[in-house]
Amino acid sequence: KTGEEIRIEERNEDEVLCIKGRRVAPMSAKAFNPAFDVTPKNYVTGYITEKGVLRS
């Protein structure tokens, strides 16, 4: 699939605007909260894991 074919889940903005259920951002603030992004492979030079950096 190409990046354009992958549906990106949009998560609730409260995950960004609140901490432990308490709003920490102004009430007028809005947030865009995608679950992940799609990065073109030419921008990826490695993967960071708990075992270190794996170069691509």
N, C-alpha and C positions, 0 to 999 in steps of 0.2 A: 504494500500500500504506500501511497504517497502521503505526505503530511496533510494534504488537503482532504484526503479520504478518511482520516482518523477523527472520530467524534471526541471532542474533549469535554469531559464532565465539568460543569460549572457548580462549584460547591457553595454552600451558604456563606454569605458575607459576614455573618456573625463569627465565623472562625477567625476572621482577621480583625474585626472591630471589637471583640469582647475577649476577656480573659476570665476563666472560671465562671462564666455566666454573667459577668459584670461588664457593661459597656465601658470601654476606655477611650473611645473616639467620640468626637462631637456628634450629636444626634443628626446633624445635617450631612455627615460624612457617608459616602458610599464606597463600596469595595468591589473589585472584580477579582474573583477567587477561583481560577482554573485549578483542577486537580493535578495537572501536569502540563507541560508544553511539548511541542515537537521541534527539536533542534536539527537543522540540516546536518548530515554526516560530515560535511566538509568543515564544520565548526567544532567538531568533537576531536580532541587530541588525546583524551584518556578518560578513564573511569576511576573515580575515587571510591574505594571500598574500605572496610575495616582492616583489610590486609595490606593496604597501601594503594598507590596509584598504578593502574594498569594502562600502559600507553597503547593507543590504537594504531 
